[in-house]
Amino acid sequence: MRSKVALVFTIIGLLSSVVFGFNAHALEPLQPLLSCKADSSVACIHQIIVETASGERLATKVSGVVIPETRTYAPESVLKANWDVYDVPDINISGNKGGNFLIRPFYYPLGNRDCFWSPCSEGGEYLEFATAPIIHGGKSAFSDLGYTYEIHFQVPENFSMIAANGRGYRKVDIRVDSSTDFPKRAGFINYILRIEPMVYSGYVLNELLNGNLVEKAELETDNGAIWFMGARDPGMQSFGKCKNIYGVTVTGNAFFTGLPQWNSKDQSIDVSTRAPHLMSNGEQNIGYFQAHISKQMADCLWSVDLSKKVTASISLNYSNSKESIQTWSGQMIGDEYVLTVSGIHFSAPTLSFKLSQEATPVPTPTTSPTPTVTPTPTVTPIKKTTITCIKGKVVKKVTGVKPVCPKGYKKK
């Protein structure tokens, strides 16, 4: 349970950008995504729907409450925003009706400089979404989770999403919004993003930035964040000929889930992770991981046809050992293959996975038994002879195996 103010500062404190650089300079200001009703000439949010675990779809509205933030990535990359708080009047939170939540999305245009990490990195291009949980009266409980945020938004059409990495989400699905629910404006493209929050164990962000492993978590939180990387971002170059294809999305309950990278040597996608080994209560931190692979990307990387049977090979690579994962699930959802792994042990493993076409078993030809031929017995013909028999002037011929003259006849 936590206060609304604490939630806001927790989400801002935990979120971080993941970018990789080449030499470039700021081209455009960082663009917060606020309601399109306020300004539809920039990247903005058309609508947010909350879907409950039972499938009920609840409308949300901008509450009018804003949370100001100024965040400096570099002298030339400054994010200034008054973040919207949204109301969900019909949701039930901890037995109370009604709630609200904070959403913090922004677009980082190509060419800006990021000094959030050290050393500074340049040339990134990404879209970041972060969410705080739905609260009632300034409070929430992890038991209230189970809903999904469905976010309809627009971004510049020259931003081509390729891969995404996130934390604090059990499920992530993003696709172009081809419906006519919202007008398509020149220079922009509409998307639908669906994210289901989940709890993860976190710790002081500086420990992560300094590369330190943390044995025990500071707290459990449900403030999630995800980064969608553009095709022009240097971090996409590892995908080679596939770098312009969407895509691969990875998320889970690691405190840090790195950007997916193509390993050409092992023909796998590698994802670095970082999480405390223990939860804040001292219990073991059990890992959850999910990846979405598009049909086009699977074909490009592995020559795998997702419309046919596929199988996955998954491993956890620690600093001094490698562990194959035997328990996982895979299924086609729409035009994507969704790979889910749970029950893994956290510290700082790299999770690697690859897909292969499941061979269709070739039926063994059935050999018909050779029929048993019963030999035809050889029949020896019976030899007959003919004799001549006489009686006075009467002559009679008798034929047989052993011919005998009739009574009163004599053999001639």
C-alpha positions as CSV (number, residue, x, y, z in Angstrom):
1,M,0.0,0.0,0.0
2,R,1.4,3.5,-0.8
3,S,0.4,7.1,-1.3
4,K,-0.3,8.7,-4.6
5,V,2.6,11.1,-4.2
6,A,4.9,8.2,-3.3
7,L,3.8,6.3,-6.4
8,V,4.6,9.3,-8.6
9,F,8.1,9.7,-7.3
10,T,8.7,6.0,-7.3
11,I,7.8,5.7,-11.0
12,I,9.9,8.6,-12.0
13,G,12.8,7.4,-9.9
14,L,12.7,3.8,-11.3
15,L,12.4,4.6,-15.0
16,S,15.4,4.7,-17.2
17,S,16.1,4.9,-20.9
18,V,18.1,2.3,-22.8
19,V,19.9,3.7,-25.7
20,F,23.1,3.1,-27.7
21,G,24.9,5.7,-29.6
22,F,26.8,7.1,-32.5
23,N,27.9,10.7,-33.0
24,A,24.9,13.0,-33.4
25,H,23.3,16.0,-31.8
26,A,19.9,17.0,-30.8
27,L,17.5,17.4,-33.7
28,E,14.1,17.8,-32.0
29,P,12.9,18.3,-28.4
30,L,11.8,15.3,-26.4
31,Q,8.0,15.0,-26.9
32,P,5.7,14.0,-24.0
33,L,2.5,12.1,-25.2
34,L,-0.5,13.9,-23.6
35,S,-4.1,13.8,-24.6
36,C,-4.8,14.5,-28.3
37,K,-7.7,16.6,-27.2
38,A,-5.1,19.1,-25.9
39,D,-2.9,19.0,-29.1
40,S,-3.3,16.6,-32.0
41,S,-0.5,18.1,-34.0
42,V,2.1,16.2,-32.1
43,A,2.6,12.7,-30.7
44,C,-0.3,12.2,-28.4
45,I,-2.8,9.7,-26.8
46,H,-6.2,9.3,-28.4
47,Q,-7.8,7.1,-25.7
48,I,-7.0,4.7,-22.9
49,I,-9.3,1.8,-22.0
50,V,-8.9,-0.4,-18.9
51,E,-9.9,-4.0,-19.4
52,T,-10.5,-6.0,-16.3
53,A,-9.5,-9.7,-15.8
54,S,-13.2,-10.6,-16.5
55,G,-13.1,-8.8,-19.9
56,E,-15.0,-5.8,-18.8
57,R,-13.9,-2.7,-20.8
58,L,-13.9,0.5,-18.8
59,A,-13.6,4.0,-20.1
60,T,-11.1,6.4,-18.7
61,K,-10.8,10.2,-18.8
62,V,-8.2,12.9,-18.2
63,S,-8.8,14.0,-14.6
64,G,-7.4,17.5,-14.9
65,V,-4.7,16.7,-12.3
66,V,-1.2,16.9,-13.7
67,I,2.2,15.9,-12.4
68,P,5.0,18.3,-13.6
69,E,8.4,16.9,-14.4
70,T,11.6,18.3,-15.9
71,R,14.2,15.7,-16.7
72,T,17.5,16.5,-18.3
73,Y,19.2,13.8,-20.4
74,A,21.8,16.2,-21.7
75,P,22.1,19.9,-22.1
76,E,20.4,19.6,-25.5
77,S,17.9,16.8,-24.5
78,V,15.5,18.1,-21.9
79,L,12.0,16.6,-21.2
80,K,9.5,19.0,-19.8
81,A,5.9,17.7,-19.2
82,N,2.8,18.0,-17.1
83,W,1.8,14.4,-17.0
84,D,-1.9,13.6,-17.1
85,V,-3.6,11.6,-14.3
86,Y,-6.5,9.5,-15.7
87,D,-9.7,8.6,-13.8
88,V,-11.3,5.1,-14.1
89,P,-14.7,5.8,-12.5
90,D,-16.2,2.3,-12.8
91,I,-13.3,0.2,-11.6
92,N,-13.2,-1.6,-8.2
93,I,-10.0,-1.1,-6.3
94,S,-9.6,-2.8,-2.9
95,G,-13.4,-3.0,-2.6
96,N,-13.9,0.6,-3.5
97,K,-15.4,1.9,-6.7
98,G,-13.3,4.3,-8.8
99,G,-9.6,4.9,-9.2
100,N,-7.0,6.8,-11.1
101,F,-3.5,6.3,-12.5
102,L,-0.5,8.1,-13.9
103,I,0.9,7.4,-17.4
104,R,4.2,8.8,-18.5
105,P,5.0,8.3,-22.2
106,F,7.3,10.3,-24.4
107,Y,9.0,10.1,-27.8
108,Y,12.8,10.5,-28.0
109,P,13.6,11.7,-31.5
110,L,16.6,10.5,-33.5
111,G,19.8,12.3,-32.8
112,N,19.4,13.4,-29.2
113,R,22.1,12.9,-26.6
114,D,21.5,10.8,-23.4
115,C,23.7,11.3,-20.3
116,F,21.4,9.5,-18.0
117,W,23.9,6.7,-18.3
118,S,27.7,7.2,-18.0
119,P,29.3,7.7,-20.5
120,C,26.8,9.6,-22.5
121,S,25.3,7.9,-25.5
122,E,24.1,9.6,-28.7
123,G,21.9,8.9,-31.7
124,G,19.1,7.0,-30.0
125,E,15.5,6.9,-31.2
126,Y,12.8,5.3,-29.0
127,L,9.3,5.6,-27.5
128,E,9.0,5.1,-23.8
129,F,5.8,4.2,-21.9
130,A,5.7,4.1,-18.1
131,T,2.6,3.5,-15.9
132,A,1.8,3.6,-12.3
133,P,-0.9,1.3,-10.8
134,I,-4.6,2.3,-10.5
135,I,-5.2,3.6,-7.0
136,H,-8.2,4.5,-4.9
137,G,-7.9,7.2,-2.3
138,G,-4.2,7.4,-2.8
139,K,-3.7,3.6,-2.1
140,S,-3.4,0.4,-4.1
141,A,-2.6,-3.2,-3.5
142,F,-0.8,-5.8,-5.6
143,S,-3.9,-7.9,-5.3
144,D,-5.8,-5.4,-7.4
145,L,-3.6,-6.2,-10.5
146,G,-5.1,-8.3,-13.3
147,Y,-6.3,-5.5,-15.6
148,T,-4.8,-4.4,-18.9
149,Y,-4.2,-0.9,-20.2
150,E,-5.2,-0.5,-23.8
151,I,-3.7,2.7,-25.1
152,H,-4.5,4.3,-28.5
153,F,-1.9,6.8,-29.6
154,Q,-0.1,8.5,-32.5
155,V,3.6,9.0,-33.2
156,P,5.5,10.4,-36.2
157,E,5.2,8.0,-39.2
158,N,9.0,8.0,-39.8
159,F,9.4,6.3,-36.4
160,S,9.5,2.6,-37.3
161,M,9.3,0.3,-34.3
162,I,11.6,-2.7,-34.5
163,A,12.2,-4.2,-30.9
164,A,11.1,-3.4,-27.4
165,N,12.3,-4.2,-23.9
166,G,10.3,-3.7,-20.7
167,R,9.8,-4.5,-17.1
168,G,6.8,-4.8,-14.8
169,Y,4.5,-6.1,-17.5
170,R,3.2,-9.7,-17.8
171,K,2.0,-9.2,-21.3
172,V,2.7,-6.6,-24.0
173,D,1.1,-6.4,-27.4
174,I,1.5,-3.5,-29.9
175,R,0.3,-3.2,-33.4
176,V,-0.7,-0.6,-36.0
177,D,-4.3,0.6,-35.4
178,S,-6.0,0.0,-38.8
179,S,-9.4,0.9,-37.5
180,T,-11.2,4.1,-38.3
181,D,-11.9,4.9,-34.6
182,F,-9.4,7.7,-34.6
183,P,-8.5,10.0,-37.5
184,K,-5.2,9.3,-39.2
185,R,-3.4,12.6,-39.4
186,A,-0.8,13.5,-42.1
187,G,2.7,12.7,-40.8
188,F,1.6,10.3,-38.1
189,I,0.7,6.7,-37.6
190,N,-1.8,5.3,-35.1
191,Y,-1.0,2.4,-32.8
192,I,-2.7,0.2,-30.1
193,L,-0.6,-0.8,-27.1
194,R,-1.9,-3.4,-24.6
195,I,0.0,-3.9,-21.4
196,E,-0.8,-6.0,-18.3
197,P,1.1,-4.8,-15.2
198,M,2.8,-7.2,-12.8
199,V,4.9,-6.9,-9.6
200,Y,8.7,-7.0,-9.7
201,S,11.5,-6.6,-7.2
202,G,13.5,-3.4,-7.4
203,Y,16.4,-1.6,-5.7
204,V,18.3,1.7,-5.7
205,L,18.7,2.7,-9.4
206,N,22.3,3.9,-8.9
207,E,23.3,0.3,-8.0
208,L,22.1,-0.7,-11.5
209,L,23.8,2.2,-13.2
210,N,27.1,1.4,-11.5
211,G,26.8,-2.3,-12.6
212,N,26.5,-3.6,-9.1
213,L,24.7,-6.9,-8.3
214,V,22.2,-6.6,-5.4
215,E,21.4,-9.7,-3.4
216,K,18.2,-8.5,-1.7
217,A,15.5,-6.2,-3.1
218,E,14.6,-2.9,-1.5
219,L,10.9,-3.1,-2.4
220,E,8.3,-4.7,-4.6
221,T,6.6,-2.4,-7.1
222,D,4.1,-2.4,-9.9
223,N,5.4,0.7,-11.8
224,G,6.1,-0.7,-15.2
225,A,8.1,0.8,-18.2
226,I,8.8,-0.3,-21.7
227,W,11.0,1.1,-24.5
228,F,10.2,0.7,-28.2
229,M,13.3,1.2,-30.3
230,G,13.2,2.7,-33.8
231,A,14.8,1.2,-36.9
232,R,17.4,4.1,-37.0
233,D,18.6,3.5,-33.4
234,P,22.1,2.1,-33.3
235,G,21.0,-0.6,-31.0
236,M,19.1,-2.2,-33.9
237,Q,22.2,-2.8,-36.0
238,S,22.9,-6.2,-34.6
239,F,19.8,-7.5,-36.5
240,G,21.6,-6.9,-39.8
241,K,19.4,-7.5,-42.8
242,C,16.4,-7.8,-40.4
243,K,16.9,-4.5,-38.7
244,N,13.9,-2.9,-40.5
245,I,11.5,-5.6,-39.6
246,Y,9.2,-5.4,-36.5
247,G,10.0,-7.3,-34.4
248,V,10.9,-8.7,-31.0
249,T,9.4,-7.6,-27.7
250,V,10.7,-8.8,-24.4
251,T,9.4,-8.1,-20.9
252,G,9.0,-9.7,-17.5
253,N,9.7,-9.1,-13.8
254,A,13.5,-8.5,-14.0
255,F,14.5,-5.1,-12.6
256,F,16.4,-4.6,-15.8
257,T,15.6,-6.4,-19.1
258,G,18.0,-5.3,-21.8
259,L,17.4,-4.6,-25.4
260,P,17.2,-7.8,-27.4
261,Q,20.3,-8.4,-29.5
262,W,21.0,-10.8,-32.4
263,N,23.8,-13.3,-31.7
264,S,25.0,-14.3,-35.2
265,K,27.4,-16.9,-33.9
266,D,24.8,-18.9,-31.9
267,Q,21.9,-17.8,-34.2
268,S,20.0,-16.7,-31.1
269,I,18.4,-13.6,-29.6
270,D,20.2,-12.6,-26.4
271,V,18.6,-10.6,-23.6
272,S,20.6,-9.4,-20.6
273,T,18.8,-9.3,-17.3
274,R,19.5,-7.8,-13.8
275,A,17.5,-8.5,-10.7
276,P,18.0,-9.1,-7.0
277,H,18.4,-12.7,-6.1
278,L,16.0,-12.3,-3.1
279,M,12.8,-10.3,-2.7
280,S,12.5,-7.7,0.0
281,N,11.1,-10.3,2.4
282,G,14.1,-12.6,1.9
283,E,12.3,-15.1,-0.3
284,Q,13.9,-16.2,-3.5
285,N,13.0,-13.9,-6.5
286,I,11.5,-16.2,-9.1
287,G,11.8,-14.9,-12.6
288,Y,9.2,-14.5,-15.4
289,F,10.0,-13.7,-19.0
290,Q,7.9,-13.3,-22.1
291,A,9.0,-12.7,-25.8
292,H,6.9,-11.9,-28.8
293,I,8.4,-12.7,-32.2
294,S,6.7,-11.6,-35.4
295,K,6.2,-13.9,-38.3
296,Q,8.3,-11.7,-40.5
297,M,11.2,-11.6,-38.0
298,A,11.1,-15.4,-37.4
299,D,11.3,-15.9,-41.2
300,C,14.2,-13.4,-41.6
301,L,16.3,-14.6,-38.7
302,W,15.8,-18.4,-38.7
303,S,13.9,-19.1,-41.9
304,V,11.1,-20.4,-39.7
305,D,7.5,-20.4,-40.9
306,L,5.3,-19.6,-37.8
307,S,2.2,-21.0,-39.6
308,K,3.8,-24.4,-39.2
309,K,4.9,-26.2,-36.0
310,V,8.0,-24.6,-34.3
311,T,10.0,-25.4,-31.3
312,A,12.2,-23.2,-29.1
313,S,15.6,-23.6,-27.5
314,I,16.2,-21.4,-24.4
315,S,19.1,-21.1,-22.0
316,L,20.3,-18.9,-19.1
317,N,23.9,-17.9,-19.4
318,Y,25.5,-17.0,-16.1
319,S,29.1,-15.7,-15.8
320,N,30.5,-19.2,-15.2
321,S,27.7,-21.6,-16.3
322,K,25.0,-22.2,-18.7
323,E,21.6,-23.7,-17.9
324,S,19.1,-25.0,-20.5
325,I,15.5,-24.2,-19.7
326,Q,13.2,-27.2,-20.2
327,T,9.9,-25.7,-19.0
328,W,8.4,-23.1,-21.3
329,S,5.3,-22.5,-23.3
330,G,4.9,-21.2,-26.9
331,Q,1.8,-20.3,-28.8
332,M,0.7,-18.3,-31.8
333,I,-1.3,-15.2,-31.0
334,G,-2.4,-13.4,-34.1
335,D,0.7,-13.2,-36.3
336,E,3.2,-13.5,-33.5
337,Y,4.8,-16.4,-31.6
338,V,4.6,-15.8,-27.9
339,L,7.3,-17.5,-25.8
340,T,6.8,-17.6,-22.0
341,V,9.3,-18.8,-19.4
342,S,8.7,-18.8,-15.6
343,G,10.5,-20.3,-12.6
344,I,14.0,-19.0,-13.5
345,H,16.5,-17.9,-10.9
346,F,17.6,-14.3,-11.0
347,S,20.9,-12.5,-10.5
348,A,22.4,-11.3,-13.8
349,P,21.9,-14.0,-16.4
350,T,21.7,-13.5,-20.2
351,L,18.6,-15.3,-21.5
352,S,19.1,-16.7,-25.0
353,F,16.4,-18.2,-27.3
354,K,16.0,-19.3,-30.8
355,L,13.3,-20.9,-32.9
356,S,13.5,-23.8,-35.3
357,Q,11.0,-25.5,-37.6
358,E,9.7,-28.7,-36.0
359,A,10.3,-31.5,-38.5
360,T,7.1,-33.1,-39.8
361,P,7.5,-36.8,-39.1
362,V,7.8,-38.8,-42.3
363,P,5.5,-41.8,-42.1
364,T,7.3,-45.2,-42.2
365,P,6.1,-47.0,-45.3
366,T,4.1,-50.1,-44.4
367,T,5.6,-53.2,-46.1
368,S,2.9,-55.7,-47.2
369,P,3.9,-59.2,-46.2
370,T,4.9,-61.5,-49.0
371,P,2.0,-64.0,-49.5
372,T,2.8,-67.6,-48.7
373,V,2.6,-69.6,-51.9
374,T,1.5,-73.2,-51.4
375,P,3.3,-75.3,-54.0
376,T,1.2,-77.2,-56.4
377,P,1.9,-80.9,-56.0
378,T,3.4,-82.6,-59.0
379,V,1.0,-85.2,-60.4
380,T,2.5,-88.2,-62.1
381,P,0.2,-89.2,-65.0
382,I,-1.1,-92.7,-64.7
383,K,0.1,-94.8,-67.6
384,K,-2.6,-97.0,-69.3
385,T,-2.1,-99.8,-71.7
386,T,-4.4,-101.5,-74.2
387,I,-4.7,-105.2,-74.8
388,T,-6.6,-107.2,-77.5
389,C,-9.0,-109.9,-76.3
390,I,-10.7,-112.5,-78.6
391,K,-13.5,-114.9,-78.3
392,G,-14.0,-117.0,-81.4
393,K,-14.3,-114.5,-84.1
394,V,-15.1,-111.6,-81.7
395,V,-12.2,-109.2,-81.0
396,K,-12.4,-106.7,-78.2
397,K,-9.8,-104.1,-77.1
398,V,-9.5,-103.4,-73.3
399,T,-7.6,-100.3,-72.0
400,G,-6.6,-99.8,-68.3
401,V,-3.8,-99.5,-65.8
402,K,-3.8,-103.3,-65.6
403,P,-6.2,-104.4,-68.3
404,V,-7.8,-107.8,-68.0
405,C,-9.8,-109.6,-70.7
406,P,-13.4,-110.2,-69.9
407,K,-14.6,-113.6,-68.8
408,G,-14.7,-116.0,-71.8
409,Y,-12.1,-113.9,-73.7
410,K,-8.5,-114.6,-74.2
411,K,-5.7,-112.2,-74.6
412,K,-4.3,-112.3,-78.1
